[in-house]
Amino acid sequence: MVDVFRGRLLVSKDGRRVDPEEVLQNKVVGLYFSAGWCSPCRDFTPVLCDFYTELLEETQPTVPFEVVFISSDHSAEEMAGYMRAMHGDWLALPFHDPYKHDLKKKYNITAIPKLVIVKQTGEVITDKGRKQIRDKGLSCFRNWLEGADIFQNFSN
């Protein structure tokens, strides 16, 4: 996953700049393509937020999972407001980074919201993360982990 974001910085919900090499190493990553103006996005974001919180805060040992938000908002202010109001404590590609267009092309994003689950290499585990979370809840993470080729002593 580090390769996908090599040479870039990500931002946290509170605006802190984060080095992807430090925070994405050996993790399953959900690329969340979304926007605050999109009502299906606003419907799914709280579900993803609960999923993320349960996985990271209530599971022992802590699971190797991170979300990176790629915004389709109309402005940096809209993106920041959406993140503050609705998002979990996950990361985002900065609004003005043109790389978001490359990511949309690479992962064939034609509609939002879209949650693409990827391996460390950037290879897709599933592009149906949203549906899987809605249908299976936390149990879908085990399948993603198996598909990610990351060794983790994970029990649920």
C-alpha positions as CSV (number, residue, x, y, z in Angstrom):
1,M,0.0,0.0,0.0
2,V,2.9,2.2,0.7
3,D,3.7,2.1,-3.1
4,V,0.3,3.4,-4.0
5,F,0.9,6.6,-1.9
6,R,4.7,6.8,-2.3
7,G,5.9,10.4,-2.3
8,R,2.5,11.7,-1.0
9,L,1.2,12.8,2.3
10,L,-2.1,12.0,3.8
11,V,-4.1,14.1,6.3
12,S,-5.8,13.1,9.4
13,K,-9.3,14.2,10.4
14,D,-7.8,17.0,12.5
15,G,-5.6,18.2,9.6
16,R,-2.3,16.7,10.7
17,R,-0.1,15.6,7.8
18,V,0.8,11.9,7.9
19,D,3.4,9.8,6.2
20,P,1.7,6.8,4.5
21,E,4.8,4.6,5.0
22,E,4.3,4.9,8.7
23,V,0.5,4.4,9.0
24,L,-0.3,2.0,6.2
25,Q,2.5,-0.5,6.6
26,N,1.2,-4.1,6.9
27,K,-2.4,-3.1,6.9
28,V,-5.5,-3.9,4.9
29,V,-6.6,-0.6,3.4
30,G,-10.0,0.6,2.5
31,L,-10.0,3.3,-0.2
32,Y,-13.2,5.2,0.4
33,F,-14.4,7.2,-2.6
34,S,-17.1,9.5,-1.3
35,A,-18.4,13.1,-0.9
36,G,-20.5,15.1,1.5
37,W,-23.0,16.2,-1.2
38,C,-23.8,12.6,-2.1
39,S,-26.8,11.3,-0.1
40,P,-25.9,7.5,-0.5
41,C,-22.4,8.5,0.8
42,R,-24.0,10.3,3.8
43,D,-26.0,7.2,4.4
44,F,-23.1,4.8,4.3
45,T,-20.4,6.9,6.1
46,P,-21.9,6.3,9.6
47,V,-22.0,2.6,8.9
48,L,-18.3,2.6,7.9
49,C,-17.5,4.8,10.9
50,D,-19.1,2.2,13.3
51,F,-17.3,-0.6,11.5
52,Y,-14.0,1.1,11.7
53,T,-14.5,2.0,15.4
54,E,-15.5,-1.5,16.3
55,L,-12.6,-3.1,14.4
56,L,-9.9,-0.7,15.8
57,E,-11.1,0.0,19.3
58,E,-13.1,-3.0,20.4
59,T,-11.1,-5.9,18.9
60,Q,-8.1,-7.4,20.6
61,P,-5.4,-7.6,19.3
62,T,-5.9,-4.4,17.3
63,V,-6.5,-5.3,13.7
64,P,-4.4,-4.1,10.8
65,F,-6.9,-1.9,9.0
66,E,-7.0,1.7,7.8
67,V,-9.3,3.8,5.7
68,V,-8.1,6.4,3.2
69,F,-10.8,8.8,2.0
70,I,-10.6,10.1,-1.5
71,S,-12.9,13.0,-1.8
72,S,-15.3,14.0,-4.6
73,D,-16.4,17.1,-2.8
74,H,-16.5,20.4,-4.6
75,S,-14.1,22.2,-2.4
76,A,-11.5,21.7,0.3
77,E,-13.9,23.4,2.8
78,E,-16.7,20.9,1.9
79,M,-14.3,18.0,2.3
80,A,-13.1,19.3,5.7
81,G,-16.7,19.8,6.9
82,Y,-17.7,16.3,5.8
83,M,-14.8,14.8,7.5
84,R,-15.4,16.7,10.8
85,A,-19.1,16.0,10.8
86,M,-19.3,12.4,9.7
87,H,-16.0,10.6,9.4
88,G,-14.2,8.2,11.6
89,D,-10.7,8.9,12.7
90,W,-9.3,7.8,9.4
91,L,-7.0,9.4,6.8
92,A,-7.6,11.3,3.6
93,L,-5.7,12.2,0.5
94,P,-5.5,16.1,0.5
95,F,-8.3,17.7,-1.5
96,H,-5.9,19.5,-3.9
97,D,-3.8,16.4,-4.7
98,P,-4.5,15.6,-8.4
99,Y,-3.6,12.0,-7.6
100,K,-7.2,11.4,-6.7
101,H,-8.0,11.3,-10.4
102,D,-5.4,8.6,-11.0
103,L,-6.8,6.6,-8.2
104,K,-10.4,6.9,-9.5
105,K,-9.1,5.7,-12.9
106,K,-6.9,2.9,-11.5
107,Y,-9.8,1.5,-9.4
108,N,-12.5,2.1,-12.0
109,I,-14.6,4.4,-9.9
110,T,-17.7,5.3,-11.8
111,A,-20.0,6.1,-8.9
112,I,-19.8,6.9,-5.3
113,P,-19.8,5.8,-2.5
114,K,-17.3,3.1,-3.3
115,L,-15.1,1.2,-0.8
116,V,-12.3,-0.7,-2.4
117,I,-10.3,-3.0,-0.1
118,V,-6.7,-3.4,-1.2
119,K,-3.6,-5.3,-0.3
120,Q,-0.2,-3.7,0.5
121,T,0.6,-3.8,-3.2
122,G,-2.5,-1.9,-4.1
123,E,-4.0,-5.0,-5.7
124,V,-7.8,-5.2,-5.1
125,I,-9.1,-7.7,-2.6
126,T,-12.7,-6.6,-3.3
127,D,-14.3,-3.5,-4.8
128,K,-17.5,-4.4,-2.9
129,G,-16.5,-3.3,0.6
130,R,-19.6,-1.3,1.1
131,K,-21.9,-4.2,0.3
132,Q,-19.9,-6.6,2.4
133,I,-19.9,-4.4,5.5
134,R,-23.7,-4.0,5.1
135,D,-24.3,-7.7,4.6
136,K,-21.7,-9.3,6.9
137,G,-20.6,-6.7,9.4
138,L,-17.3,-7.3,11.1
139,S,-17.0,-10.8,9.8
140,C,-16.0,-9.6,6.3
141,F,-12.7,-8.3,7.7
142,R,-11.4,-11.9,8.2
143,N,-11.9,-12.6,4.5
144,W,-10.1,-9.3,3.6
145,L,-7.2,-10.2,5.9
146,E,-6.9,-13.7,4.3
147,G,-6.9,-12.0,0.9
148,A,-4.3,-9.5,2.0
149,D,-1.5,-12.0,2.7
150,I,-0.7,-10.3,6.0
151,F,0.0,-12.6,8.9
152,Q,-2.0,-11.6,11.9
153,N,-3.2,-13.6,14.9
154,F,-6.7,-12.3,14.6
155,S,-9.6,-13.9,16.4
156,N,-13.1,-12.6,16.4
